[in-house]
């Protein structure tokens, strides 16, 4: 699911430049990027929406929060796993900062199939990466300024999809 490339805090004018392609199965129903109506206690989200799971692969809020997600390719999957698309939604609608939210997600990471999640607060200049694969404890790291890529393996890994796109 997806490939992302971005420049974080290394452009003279823009804090973040992001390219993102969702490459899910075409038969999986989705809604195009649009503002989701906010509930009584939630923020509006601009993003696409997965009609099956109700979540998103990428979204942002008016107050400078952004989250995007890729799947980790793995041979087996959990049949009763929680939907990964809710991970960005919960961050975007919540009030925790990226590192605090990633730490919270790490406690339940084993309930999801493999994921990579990037959480950003543009106002504080904070970007955090969390992944629940490969096995063991989840990986949480602050994303340093620079150019980054993410596909179906760890951040900045030389994954086949990334190498093919770069050549």
DSSP file (Angstrom, degrees, kcal/mol; ACC not computed):
  #  RESIDUE AA STRUCTURE BP1 BP2  ACC     N-H-->O    O-->H-N    N-H-->O    O-->H-N    TCO  KAPPA ALPHA  PHI   PSI    X-CA   Y-CA   Z-CA
    1    1 A X              0   0    0      0, 0.0    70,-1.0     0, 0.0    23,-0.1   0.000 360.0 360.0 360.0 104.9    0.0    0.0    0.0
    2    2 A X        -     0   0    0     68,-0.2     2,-0.3     1,-0.1    20,-0.2   0.342 360.0-130.1  87.4 156.6    1.6    3.3   -1.0
    3    3 A X  E     -A   21   0A   0     18,-1.8    18,-2.6   148,-0.1     2,-0.4  -0.977  21.0-169.9-145.6 138.0    4.9    5.0   -1.5
    4    4 A X  E     -AB  20 150A   0    146,-2.9   146,-2.5    -2,-0.3     2,-0.4  -0.981   9.5-178.7-132.8 143.9    5.9    8.4    0.0
    5    5 A X  E     +AB  19 149A   0     14,-2.4    14,-3.0    -2,-0.4     2,-0.3  -0.994  18.4 167.7-136.7 136.5    8.9   10.7   -0.6
    6    6 A X  E     -AB  18 148A   0    142,-2.4   142,-2.7    -2,-0.4     2,-0.5  -0.994  35.7-137.3-151.7 156.4    9.3   13.9    1.3
    7    7 A X  E     -AB  17 147A   0     10,-2.4    10,-2.0    -2,-0.3     2,-0.6  -0.976  27.9-163.2-111.3 120.1   11.6   16.8    2.1
    8    8 A X  E     -AB  16 146A   0    138,-2.9   138,-2.3    -2,-0.5     8,-0.2  -0.928  64.3 -27.7-114.4 118.6   11.4   17.7    5.8
    9    9 A X  S    S+     0   0    0      6,-3.7    -1,-0.2    -2,-0.6     6,-0.1   0.820 110.7  98.8  49.9  41.3   12.7   21.0    7.1
   10   10 A X        +     0   0    0      4,-0.4     2,-0.4     5,-0.2    -1,-0.1   0.300  55.8  88.9-134.9   7.2   15.3   21.3    4.3
   11   11 A X  S    S-     0   0    0      3,-0.7    -2,-0.0    -4,-0.1   135,-0.0  -0.862  75.4-130.6-105.3 142.1   13.6   23.6    1.9
   12   12 A X  S    S+     0   0    0     -2,-0.4    -1,-0.1     1,-0.2     3,-0.1   0.750 102.0  21.7 -66.4 -22.6   14.1   27.4    2.3
   13   13 A X  S    S+     0   0    0      1,-0.2     2,-0.5    -3,-0.0    -1,-0.2   0.751 118.1  54.0-112.6 -35.1   10.4   28.2    2.0
   14   14 A X        -     0   0    0      1,-0.1    -3,-0.7     3,-0.0    -4,-0.4  -0.903  56.8-155.3-115.6 128.1    8.4   25.1    2.9
   15   15 A X  S    S+     0   0    0     -2,-0.5    -6,-3.7     1,-0.2     2,-0.4   0.858  86.9  22.3 -64.0 -35.5    8.8   23.0    6.0
   16   16 A X  E     -A    8   0A   0     -8,-0.2     2,-0.4    -7,-0.1    -1,-0.2  -0.994  55.9-177.1-140.6 130.2    7.4   19.9    4.3
   17   17 A X  E     -A    7   0A   0    -10,-2.0   -10,-2.4    -2,-0.4     2,-0.4  -0.999  22.5-173.9-119.8 124.6    7.2   18.9    0.6
   18   18 A X  E     -A    6   0A   0     -2,-0.4     2,-0.4   -12,-0.2   -12,-0.2  -0.973  20.1-172.8-130.3 131.8    5.4   15.5    0.3
   19   19 A X  E     +A    5   0A   0    -14,-3.0   -14,-2.4    -2,-0.4     2,-0.4  -0.985  19.3 174.4-115.6 132.2    4.7   13.2   -2.7
   20   20 A X  E     -A    4   0A   0     -2,-0.4     2,-0.4   -16,-0.2   -16,-0.2  -0.996  15.3-172.1-144.6 132.9    2.5   10.3   -1.9
   21   21 A X  E     -A    3   0A   0    -18,-2.6   -18,-1.8    -2,-0.4     2,-0.6  -0.989  13.2-151.0-127.4 124.6    0.9    7.6   -4.1
   22   22 A X        +     0   0    0     -2,-0.4    48,-0.0   -20,-0.2    -2,-0.0  -0.829  15.7 177.9 -91.2 123.2   -1.7    5.1   -2.8
   23   23 A X        +     0   0    0     -2,-0.6     3,-0.1     2,-0.0    -1,-0.1  -0.321  23.6 144.1-125.4  52.5   -1.4    1.8   -4.7
   24   24 A X        -     0   0    0      1,-0.2     2,-0.0   -23,-0.1    -2,-0.0  -0.277  66.2 -66.1 -77.0 169.0   -4.1   -0.3   -3.0
   25   25 A X    >   -     0   0    0      1,-0.2     3,-1.6     2,-0.1    -1,-0.2  -0.364  43.1-132.7 -56.8 134.3   -6.2   -2.8   -4.9
   26   26 A X  T 3  S+     0   0    0      1,-0.3    -1,-0.2    -3,-0.1    -2,-0.1   0.769 104.6  62.1 -63.1 -25.1   -8.4   -0.9   -7.3
   27   27 A X  T 3  S+     0   0    0      2,-0.1     2,-0.6     0, 0.0    -1,-0.3   0.624  78.9  99.1 -77.5 -11.6  -11.4   -3.0   -6.2
   28   28 A X  S <  S-     0   0    0     -3,-1.6     2,-0.1     1,-0.1    -4,-0.1  -0.665  80.5-125.1 -78.7 119.1  -11.1   -1.6   -2.6
   29   29 A X        +     0   0    0     -2,-0.6    22,-1.9    21,-0.1    23,-0.7  -0.399  39.5 164.9 -72.5 136.8  -13.7    1.2   -2.4
   30   30 A X  E     -C   50   0B   0     20,-0.2     2,-0.4    21,-0.2    20,-0.2  -0.921  33.7-124.9-141.4 165.8  -12.5    4.6   -1.3
   31   31 A X  E     -C   49   0B   0     18,-2.9    18,-1.9    -2,-0.3     3,-0.1  -0.904  36.7-111.2-108.5 143.9  -13.7    8.2   -1.2
   32   32 A X  E     -     0   0B   0     -2,-0.4    15,-0.2    16,-0.2     2,-0.1  -0.192  52.2 -68.4 -68.5 167.1  -11.5   10.9   -2.9
   33   33 A X  E    S+     0   0B   0     15,-0.1     2,-0.3    13,-0.1    15,-0.3  -0.342  77.4 133.0 -58.0 129.5   -9.7   13.5   -0.8
   34   34 A X  E     -C   47   0B   0     13,-1.4    13,-2.0    -3,-0.1     2,-0.5  -0.961  62.3 -77.0-166.0 167.6  -12.2   15.9    0.8
   35   35 A X  E     -C   46   0B   0     -2,-0.3     2,-0.4    11,-0.2    11,-0.2  -0.667  44.2-139.9 -77.9 126.6  -13.0   17.5    4.1
   36   36 A X  E     -C   45   0B   0      9,-3.2     9,-0.6    -2,-0.5     2,-0.1  -0.693  27.9-105.1 -83.3 136.9  -14.6   15.0    6.5
   37   37 A X        -     0   0    0     -2,-0.4     2,-0.3     7,-0.1    -1,-0.1  -0.421  37.8-124.7 -62.3 131.6  -17.4   16.5    8.5
   38   38 A X        -     0   0    0     -2,-0.1     6,-0.1     1,-0.1     5,-0.1  -0.569  18.7-134.5 -80.5 140.7  -16.3   17.0   12.0
   39   39 A X    >   -     0   0    0     -2,-0.3     3,-1.2     4,-0.2    -1,-0.1  -0.208  39.4 -84.7 -80.1-179.0  -18.3   15.4   14.8
   40   40 A X  T 3  S+     0   0    0      1,-0.3    -2,-0.1    -2,-0.1    -1,-0.1   0.872 128.9  25.4 -56.9 -40.4  -19.2   17.3   18.0
   41   41 A X  T 3  S+     0   0    0      2,-0.1     2,-0.3     0, 0.0    -1,-0.3   0.073 112.1  80.6-114.7  23.6  -15.8   16.5   19.7
   42   42 A X  S <  S-     0   0    0     -3,-1.2     2,-0.2    52,-0.0    51,-0.1  -0.890  70.8-115.6-132.1 162.3  -13.6   15.9   16.7
   43   43 A X        -     0   0    0     -2,-0.3    -4,-0.2    -5,-0.1     2,-0.2  -0.549  36.7-100.4 -89.9 155.3  -11.6   18.0   14.2
   44   44 A X        -     0   0    0     -2,-0.2     2,-0.4    -6,-0.1    18,-0.4  -0.513  37.9-154.6 -69.4 144.1  -12.2   18.2   10.4
   45   45 A X  E     -C   36   0B   0     -9,-0.6    -9,-3.2    -2,-0.2     2,-0.6  -0.983   9.2-151.1-123.4 134.4   -9.8   16.0    8.4
   46   46 A X  E     +CD  35  60B   0     14,-2.9    14,-1.9    -2,-0.4     2,-0.3  -0.933  53.9  93.8-100.7 118.3   -8.8   16.5    4.8
   47   47 A X  E    S-CD  34  59B   0    -13,-2.0   -13,-1.4    -2,-0.6    12,-0.2  -0.963  74.4 -76.3 176.8 168.5   -8.0   13.2    3.3
   48   48 A X  E     -     0   0B   0     10,-0.8     2,-0.4    -2,-0.3    10,-0.3  -0.375  45.6-138.3 -74.3 165.0   -9.1   10.2    1.3
   49   49 A X  E     -C   31   0B   0    -18,-1.9   -18,-2.9     7,-0.1     2,-0.7  -0.994   5.8-135.6-135.8 133.5  -11.3    7.7    3.1
   50   50 A X  E  >  -C   30   0B   0      5,-2.8     4,-2.4    -2,-0.4   -20,-0.2  -0.759  13.4-157.7 -83.3 115.5  -11.3    3.9    3.0
   51   51 A X  T  4 S+     0   0    0    -22,-1.9   -21,-0.2    -2,-0.7    -1,-0.2   0.774  88.9  50.2 -68.6 -25.2  -14.9    2.8    2.7
   52   52 A X  T  4 S+     0   0    0    -23,-0.7    -1,-0.2     1,-0.1   -22,-0.1   0.950 126.6  20.2 -77.2 -50.2  -14.2   -0.7    4.1
   53   53 A X  T  4 S-     0   0    0      2,-0.1    -2,-0.2    32,-0.0    30,-0.1   0.633  94.0-131.1 -96.4 -15.5  -12.2    0.3    7.2
   54   54 A X  S  < S+     0   0    0     -4,-2.4    -3,-0.1     1,-0.2     2,-0.0   0.439  72.5 101.1  81.4  -1.5  -13.4    3.9    7.6
   55   55 A X        -     0   0    0     -5,-0.1    -5,-2.8    -6,-0.1     2,-0.3  -0.031  63.9-119.1 -98.5-157.4   -9.9    5.2    8.0
   56   56 A X        -     0   0    0     29,-2.0    32,-0.4    -7,-0.2    33,-0.2  -0.960  10.1-145.8-144.2 161.0   -7.4    6.9    5.8
   57   57 A X  S    S+     0   0    0      1,-0.4    12,-2.6    -2,-0.3     2,-0.3   0.598  93.8  10.1 -98.3 -19.9   -3.9    6.4    4.4
   58   58 A X  E    S+ E   0  68B   0    -10,-0.3   -10,-0.8    10,-0.2    -1,-0.4  -0.928  72.6 149.7-160.3 135.4   -3.1   10.2    4.5
   59   59 A X  E     -DE  47  67B   0      8,-2.3     8,-2.4    -2,-0.3     2,-0.3  -0.988  17.8-162.2-159.4 165.2   -4.8   13.1    6.1
   60   60 A X  E     -DE  46  66B   0    -14,-1.9   -14,-2.9    -2,-0.3     2,-0.3  -0.937  11.8-136.8-145.5 168.4   -4.3   16.6    7.6
   61   61 A X    >   -     0   0    0      4,-2.1     3,-1.4    -2,-0.3     4,-0.2  -0.817  30.4-110.1-123.7 165.5   -6.1   19.1    9.8
   62   62 A X  T 3  S+     0   0    0    -18,-0.4   -17,-0.1    -2,-0.3    -1,-0.0   0.723 113.6  64.0 -67.1 -21.0   -6.4   22.8    9.6
   63   63 A X  T 3  S-     0   0    0      2,-0.1    60,-0.3     1,-0.0    -1,-0.3   0.183 124.7 -92.4 -94.4  19.7   -4.2   23.2   12.7
   64   64 A X  S <  S+     0   0    0     -3,-1.4    58,-3.1     1,-0.3     2,-0.4   0.683  78.0 137.2  89.5  18.9   -1.1   21.7   11.1
   65   65 A X  E     + F   0 121B   0     56,-0.2    -4,-2.1    -4,-0.2     2,-0.3  -0.824  24.7 177.8 -99.8 140.6   -1.3   18.0   11.9
   66   66 A X  E     +EF  60 120B   0     54,-2.3    54,-2.9    -2,-0.4     2,-0.3  -0.997   5.7 177.8-140.8 140.9   -0.5   15.5    9.2
   67   67 A X  E     +EF  59 119B   0     -8,-2.4    -8,-2.3    -2,-0.3     2,-0.3  -0.996   0.8 179.7-143.2 140.1   -0.3   11.7    9.2
   68   68 A X  E     -EF  58 118B   0     50,-2.0    50,-2.8    -2,-0.3     2,-0.3  -0.988   8.3-158.9-142.7 156.0    0.4    9.1    6.5
   69   69 A X  E     - F   0 117B   0    -12,-2.6     2,-0.3    -2,-0.3    48,-0.2  -0.959   9.3-173.9-137.2 140.2    0.5    5.3    6.5
   70   70 A X  E     - F   0 116B   0     46,-2.4    46,-2.6    -2,-0.3     2,-0.2  -0.969  28.3-118.9-128.4 152.8    2.0    2.5    4.5
   71   71 A X  E     - F   0 115B   0    -70,-1.0     2,-0.6    -2,-0.3    44,-0.3  -0.564  21.3-128.4 -81.8 152.4    1.5   -1.2    4.9
   72   72 A X        -     0   0    0     42,-1.7     2,-0.3    -2,-0.2    42,-0.3  -0.919  25.6-126.2 -99.5 123.9    4.5   -3.5    5.7
   73   73 A X        +     0   0    0     79,-1.4     2,-0.3    -2,-0.6     3,-0.1  -0.542  43.5 159.5 -72.0 129.0    4.5   -6.4    3.2
   74   74 A X        -     0   0    0     -2,-0.3    39,-0.0     1,-0.1    -2,-0.0  -0.985  48.3-117.2-150.1 154.4    4.7   -9.7    5.1
   75   75 A X  S    S+     0   0    0     -2,-0.3     2,-0.3     2,-0.0    -1,-0.1   0.881  95.6  30.6 -65.5 -39.9    3.9  -13.3    4.3
   76   76 A X        -     0   0    0     -3,-0.1     2,-0.3     2,-0.0    -2,-0.0  -0.748  68.0-159.4-116.2 164.6    1.1  -13.8    6.9
   77   77 A X        -     0   0    0     -2,-0.3     2,-0.5    36,-0.1     3,-0.1  -0.973  28.4-101.9-140.9 157.9   -1.5  -11.4    8.4
   78   78 A X    >   -     0   0    0     -2,-0.3     3,-1.0     1,-0.2    35,-0.1  -0.665  24.0-154.1 -78.2 125.3   -3.7  -11.3   11.4
   79   79 A X  T 3  S+     0   0    0     -2,-0.5    -1,-0.2     1,-0.2    34,-0.0   0.880  95.1  39.4 -67.9 -38.0   -7.2  -12.3   10.5
   80   80 A X  T 3  S+     0   0    0     -3,-0.1    -1,-0.2    32,-0.0    -2,-0.0   0.043  87.4 143.9-101.6  26.3   -8.7  -10.3   13.4
   81   81 A X    <   -     0   0    0     -3,-1.0    31,-0.2     1,-0.1     2,-0.1  -0.278  54.5-109.9 -67.0 149.1   -6.4   -7.3   13.2
   82   82 A X  B     -i  112   0C   0     29,-2.6    31,-0.5     1,-0.1     2,-0.4  -0.425  45.8 -91.9 -69.4 154.2   -7.6   -3.8   13.8
   83   83 A X    >   -     0   0    0      1,-0.1     3,-1.3   -30,-0.1     4,-0.3  -0.566  27.5-148.9 -74.0 127.5   -7.8   -1.6   10.7
   84   84 A X  T >> S+     0   0    0     -2,-0.4     3,-1.9     1,-0.3     4,-0.5   0.785  89.5  74.2 -66.9 -28.3   -4.6    0.4   10.2
   85   85 A X  H 3> S+     0   0    0      1,-0.3   -29,-2.0     2,-0.2     4,-0.9   0.663  85.9  64.6 -62.5 -16.3   -6.4    3.3    8.6
   86   86 A X  H <> S+     0   0    0     -3,-1.3     4,-2.7   -31,-0.2    -1,-0.3   0.697  85.4  74.9 -78.3 -18.5   -7.7    4.3   12.0
   87   87 A X  H <> S+     0   0    0     -3,-1.9     4,-1.6    -4,-0.3    -1,-0.2   0.941 100.0  40.1 -61.5 -49.1   -4.2    5.1   13.3
   88   88 A X  H  X S+     0   0    0     -4,-0.5     4,-2.8   -32,-0.4     5,-0.2   0.914 114.7  54.5 -64.4 -39.7   -3.9    8.4   11.3
   89   89 A X  H  X S+     0   0    0     -4,-0.9     4,-2.4     1,-0.2     5,-0.2   0.924 106.5  50.3 -60.6 -45.8   -7.5    9.3   12.1
   90   90 A X  H  X S+     0   0    0     -4,-2.7     4,-1.0     1,-0.2    -1,-0.2   0.888 112.7  47.0 -61.8 -39.3   -7.0    9.0   15.8
   91   91 A X  H  < S+     0   0    0     -4,-1.6     3,-0.5    -5,-0.2    -2,-0.2   0.947 112.9  48.6 -65.4 -47.4   -3.8   11.1   15.7
   92   92 A X  H  < S+     0   0    0     -4,-2.8    -2,-0.2     1,-0.2    -1,-0.2   0.848 116.7  41.7 -64.3 -35.1   -5.5   13.8   13.6
   93   93 A X  H  < S+     0   0    0     -4,-2.4    -1,-0.2    -5,-0.2    -2,-0.2   0.614 108.4  76.5 -86.8 -12.0   -8.6   14.0   15.8
   94   94 A X  S  < S-     0   0    0     -4,-1.0    -3,-0.1    -3,-0.5   -51,-0.0  -0.098  74.7-131.6 -89.8-171.4   -6.6   13.8   19.0
   95   95 A X        +     0   0    0      2,-0.1     2,-0.1    -2,-0.0    -4,-0.1   0.426  65.6 113.1-121.3  -4.7   -4.5   16.3   21.0
   96   96 A X        -     0   0    0      1,-0.1    -2,-0.1    -5,-0.1     2,-0.0  -0.398  68.7-116.1 -69.4 146.9   -1.4   14.2   21.7
   97   97 A X     >  -     0   0    0     -2,-0.1     4,-2.7     1,-0.1     5,-0.2  -0.304  36.7 -95.9 -71.5 167.4    1.8   15.3   20.0
   98   98 A X  H  > S+     0   0    0      1,-0.2     4,-2.6     2,-0.2     5,-0.2   0.896 123.1  43.7 -55.6 -46.7    3.5   13.0   17.5
   99   99 A X  H  > S+     0   0    0      2,-0.2     4,-2.1     1,-0.2    -1,-0.2   0.909 114.7  49.2 -68.7 -40.8    5.9   11.3   20.0
  100  100 A X  H  > S+     0   0    0      2,-0.2     4,-1.7     1,-0.2    -2,-0.2   0.909 113.7  46.6 -63.0 -42.7    3.3   11.0   22.7
  101  101 A X  H  X S+     0   0    0     -4,-2.7     4,-2.7     2,-0.2    -2,-0.2   0.920 110.5  52.1 -66.9 -43.5    0.8    9.4   20.3
  102  102 A X  H  X S+     0   0    0     -4,-2.6     4,-2.1    -5,-0.2    -2,-0.2   0.897 108.8  51.2 -59.5 -40.2    3.5    7.0   18.8
  103  103 A X  H  X S+     0   0    0     -4,-2.1     4,-0.7     2,-0.2    -1,-0.2   0.876 110.7  48.9 -64.0 -37.9    4.3    5.9   22.3
  104  104 A X  H >< S+     0   0    0     -4,-1.7     3,-0.9     1,-0.2     4,-0.4   0.924 111.1  49.4 -65.8 -45.4    0.6    5.2   23.0
  105  105 A X  H >X S+     0   0    0     -4,-2.7     3,-1.7     1,-0.2     4,-0.6   0.843  99.5  66.8 -63.6 -34.7    0.3    3.3   19.7
  106  106 A X  H >< S+     0   0    0     -4,-2.1     3,-0.6     1,-0.3     4,-0.3   0.813  92.6  61.8 -57.4 -30.5    3.3    1.2   20.5
  107  107 A X  T << S+     0   0    0     -3,-0.9    -1,-0.3    -4,-0.7    -2,-0.2   0.730 117.0  28.5 -68.9 -22.3    1.4   -0.4   23.4
  108  108 A X  T X4 S+     0   0    0     -3,-1.7     3,-2.2    -4,-0.4    -1,-0.2   0.243  85.0 113.9-120.2  10.9   -1.2   -1.8   21.0
  109  109 A X  G X<  +     0   0    0     -3,-0.6     3,-1.5    -4,-0.6    -2,-0.1   0.758  68.2  65.7 -59.5 -27.9    0.9   -2.3   17.9
  110  110 A X  G 3  S+     0   0    0     -4,-0.3    -1,-0.3     1,-0.3    -2,-0.1   0.566  89.1  68.4 -72.8  -6.5    0.7   -6.1   18.0
  111  111 A X  G <  S+     0   0    0     -3,-2.2   -29,-2.6   -30,-0.1     2,-0.3   0.429  95.6  67.5 -88.7  -0.3   -3.1   -5.8   17.3
  112  112 A X  B <  S-i   82   0C   0     -3,-1.5     3,-0.1   -31,-0.2   -29,-0.1  -0.861  85.2-113.1-119.4 151.4   -2.4   -4.5   13.8
  113  113 A X  S    S-     0   0    0    -31,-0.5    19,-0.1    -2,-0.3   -36,-0.1  -0.306  71.1 -53.2 -66.8 169.1   -0.9   -6.0   10.6
  114  114 A X  S    S+     0   0    0    -42,-0.3   -42,-1.7   -43,-0.1     2,-0.3  -0.145  72.4 167.6 -55.3 134.0    2.4   -4.5    9.6
  115  115 A X  E     -F   71   0B   0    -44,-0.3    17,-1.4    -3,-0.1    18,-0.4  -0.987  32.9-153.5-145.8 155.3    2.4   -0.7    9.3
  116  116 A X  E     -FG  70 131B   0    -46,-2.6   -46,-2.4    -2,-0.3     2,-0.4  -0.995  24.3-173.6-120.6 131.9    4.6    2.3    8.9
  117  117 A X  E     -FG  69 130B   0     13,-2.7    13,-2.4    -2,-0.4     2,-0.5  -0.994  12.6-162.8-133.8 129.8    3.1    5.5   10.3
  118  118 A X  E     -FG  68 129B   0    -50,-2.8   -50,-2.0    -2,-0.4     2,-0.4  -0.959   9.8-168.4-113.5 129.0    4.5    9.1   10.0
  119  119 A X  E     -FG  67 128B   0      9,-2.8     9,-2.7    -2,-0.5     2,-0.4  -0.957   7.2-175.1-120.8 131.0    3.0   11.7   12.4
  120  120 A X  E     -FG  66 127B   0    -54,-2.9   -54,-2.3    -2,-0.4     2,-0.5  -0.983  23.2-171.0-135.0 138.0    3.7   15.4   12.0
  121  121 A X  E  >> -FG  65 126B   0      5,-2.7     5,-1.9    -2,-0.4     4,-1.2  -0.930  10.4-169.9-120.1 103.1    2.9   18.6   13.8
  122  122 A X  T  45S+     0   0    0    -58,-3.1   -57,-0.1    -2,-0.5    -1,-0.1   0.810  82.3  58.6 -64.8 -30.6    3.9   21.4   11.5
  123  123 A X  T  45S+     0   0    0    -59,-0.3    -1,-0.2   -60,-0.3   -59,-0.1   0.889 114.9  33.8 -68.3 -39.1    3.5   24.0   14.2
  124  124 A X  T  45S-     0   0    0     -3,-0.3    -1,-0.2     2,-0.1    -2,-0.2   0.564 107.6-122.7 -91.3  -8.8    6.0   22.4   16.6
  125  125 A X  T  <5 +     0   0    0     -4,-1.2     2,-0.5     1,-0.2    -3,-0.2   0.874  62.0 145.0  69.9  37.5    8.2   21.2   13.8
  126  126 A X  E   < +G  121   0B   0     -5,-1.9    -5,-2.7     2,-0.0     2,-0.4  -0.931  24.2 174.1-115.6 130.2    7.9   17.6   15.0
  127  127 A X  E     -G  120   0B   0     -2,-0.5    16,-2.9    16,-0.3     2,-0.4  -0.998   8.0-176.0-133.4 130.9    7.9   14.5   12.8
  128  128 A X  E     -GH 119 142B   0     -9,-2.7    -9,-2.8    -2,-0.4     2,-0.4  -0.966  12.2-153.8-130.0 142.1    7.9   11.0   14.2
  129  129 A X  E     +GH 118 141B   0     12,-3.2    12,-2.6    -2,-0.4     2,-0.4  -0.938  14.0 179.9-113.3 136.2    8.0    7.6   12.5
  130  130 A X  E     +GH 117 140B   0    -13,-2.4   -13,-2.7    -2,-0.4     2,-0.3  -0.999   2.3 175.8-135.3 139.2    6.6    4.4   14.1
  131  131 A X  E     -GH 116 139B   0      8,-2.1     8,-2.6    -2,-0.4   -15,-0.2  -0.997  24.9-156.4-139.0 144.0    6.5    0.9   12.7
  132  132 A X        +     0   0    0    -17,-1.4     2,-0.3    -2,-0.3   -16,-0.1   0.253  60.8 117.5-100.5  12.0    5.4   -2.4   14.3
  133  133 A X        +     0   0    0    -18,-0.4     6,-0.2     1,-0.2     2,-0.1  -0.966  45.2  38.9-134.6 152.6    7.6   -4.5   12.0
  134  134 A X  S    S-     0   0    0     -2,-0.3    -1,-0.2    20,-0.1    -3,-0.0   0.394 106.8 -88.2 -84.4 131.4    9.8   -6.5   11.8
  135  135 A X  S    S+     0   0    0     -3,-0.1     2,-0.0     1,-0.1   -25,-0.0   0.555  91.1  56.4  25.9 177.7    8.7   -8.3   15.0
  136  136 A X  S    S-     0   0    0     -3,-0.0     2,-0.1     2,-0.0     3,-0.1  -0.295 104.7  -6.3  70.7-155.6    9.7   -7.5   18.5
  137  137 A X  S    S-     0   0    0      1,-0.1   -31,-0.0    -3,-0.0     0, 0.0  -0.426  84.1 -98.1 -72.8 146.7    9.1   -4.0   20.0
  138  138 A X        -     0   0    0    -32,-0.3     2,-0.5    -2,-0.1    -6,-0.2  -0.277  35.2-122.4 -60.5 150.5    7.8   -1.3   17.7
  139  139 A X  E     -H  131   0B   0     -8,-2.6    -8,-2.1    -6,-0.2     2,-0.4  -0.854  30.7-179.5 -96.5 127.1   10.3    1.1   16.3
  140  140 A X  E     +H  130   0B   0     -2,-0.5     2,-0.3   -10,-0.2   -10,-0.2  -0.998   9.8 160.8-126.6 129.1    9.8    4.8   17.2
  141  141 A X  E     -H  129   0B   0    -12,-2.6   -12,-3.2    -2,-0.4     2,-0.3  -0.998  40.5-116.6-148.2 146.3   12.1    7.5   15.9
  142  142 A X  E     -H  128   0B   0     -2,-0.3     2,-0.6   -14,-0.2   -14,-0.3  -0.624  38.3-121.9 -74.2 137.2   12.1   11.2   15.3
  143  143 A X        -     0   0    0    -16,-2.9   -16,-0.3    -2,-0.3     3,-0.1  -0.736  25.8-139.4 -87.0 122.1   12.5   12.0   11.7
  144  144 A X        -     0   0    0     -2,-0.6  -136,-0.2     1,-0.1    -1,-0.0  -0.375  31.8 -85.6 -75.7 155.8   15.6   14.2   11.0
  145  145 A X  S    S+     0   0    0   -136,-0.1     2,-0.3    -2,-0.1  -136,-0.2  -0.324  88.0  66.7 -56.7 144.2   15.5   17.1    8.5
  146  146 A X  E    S-B    8   0A   0   -138,-2.3  -138,-2.9    -3,-0.1     2,-0.4  -0.898  89.4 -37.6 140.8-168.4   16.3   15.9    5.0
  147  147 A X  E     +B    7   0A   0     -2,-0.3     2,-0.3  -140,-0.2  -140,-0.2  -0.782  58.0 178.6 -95.0 136.1   15.0   13.8    2.2
  148  148 A X  E     -B    6   0A   0   -142,-2.7  -142,-2.4    -2,-0.4     2,-0.3  -0.947  16.2-161.5-138.4 155.3   13.1   10.6    3.0
  149  149 A X  E     -B    5   0A   0     -2,-0.3     7,-3.2  -144,-0.2     2,-0.3  -0.973   7.1-176.1-134.8 151.5   11.3    7.7    1.3
  150  150 A X  E     +B    4   0A   0   -146,-2.5  -146,-2.9    -2,-0.3     5,-0.1  -0.974  17.7 139.9-150.4 131.6    8.9    5.1    2.7
  151  151 A X  S    S-     0   0    0      2,-0.5   -35,-0.1    -2,-0.3  -148,-0.1  -0.082  74.7 -34.7-135.2-120.3    7.2    2.2    1.1
  152  152 A X  S    S+     0   0    0    -80,-0.1   -79,-1.4    -2,-0.1     2,-0.2   0.160 121.4  48.5-103.4  18.5    6.5   -1.3    2.4
  153  153 A X  S    S-     0   0    0      1,-0.2    -2,-0.5   -81,-0.2     3,-0.1  -0.699 106.4 -44.7-136.0-170.5    9.6   -1.6    4.6
  154  154 A X  S >  S-     0   0    0     -2,-0.2     3,-1.9     1,-0.2    -3,-0.2  -0.141  77.6 -75.0 -62.1 156.8   11.3    0.6    7.1
  155  155 A X  T 3  S+     0   0    0      1,-0.3    -5,-0.2    -5,-0.1    -1,-0.2  -0.223 117.4   6.3 -52.8 135.5   11.8    4.3    6.5
  156  156 A X  T 3  S+     0   0    0     -7,-3.2    -1,-0.3     1,-0.2     2,-0.2   0.649  92.8 149.2  62.4  19.5   14.6    5.1    4.0
  157  157 A X    <   -     0   0    0     -3,-1.9     2,-2.2    -8,-0.3    -1,-0.2  -0.560  59.9-115.1 -78.8 146.4   15.1    1.3    3.2
  158  158 A X        +     0   0    0     -2,-0.2     2,-0.2     4,-0.1    -1,-0.1  -0.441  51.0 174.2 -78.7  68.0   16.3    0.4   -0.3
  159  159 A X    >>  -     0   0    0     -2,-2.2     4,-2.1    -5,-0.2     3,-0.9  -0.501  42.4-114.9 -77.0 144.0   13.0   -1.4   -1.0
  160  160 A X  H 3> S+     0   0    0      1,-0.3     4,-2.6     2,-0.2     5,-0.2   0.852 115.2  54.0 -49.9 -42.6   12.5   -2.7   -4.6
  161  161 A X  H 3> S+     0   0    0      1,-0.2     4,-1.7     2,-0.2    -1,-0.3   0.882 111.1  46.4 -61.0 -38.2    9.6   -0.4   -5.3
  162  162 A X  H <> S+     0   0    0     -3,-0.9     4,-1.7     2,-0.2    -2,-0.2   0.904 111.8  49.6 -71.4 -41.8   11.7    2.6   -4.3
  163  163 A X  H  X S+     0   0    0     -4,-2.1     4,-1.1     1,-0.2    -2,-0.2   0.907 111.3  49.5 -64.4 -42.5   14.8    1.5   -6.3
  164  164 A X  H  < S+     0   0    0     -4,-2.6     3,-0.3    -5,-0.2    -1,-0.2   0.893 112.0  48.3 -62.6 -41.1   12.7    1.0   -9.4
  165  165 A X  H  < S+     0   0    0     -4,-1.7    -1,-0.2    -5,-0.2    -2,-0.2   0.810 111.0  50.9 -71.0 -29.3   11.0    4.4   -9.1
  166  166 A X  H  <        0   0    0     -4,-1.7    -1,-0.2     1,-0.2    -2,-0.2   0.693 360.0 360.0 -81.9 -19.9   14.3    6.1   -8.6
  167  167 A X     <        0   0    0     -4,-1.1    -1,-0.2    -3,-0.3    -2,-0.2   0.468 360.0 360.0 -92.7 360.0   16.1    4.6  -11.7
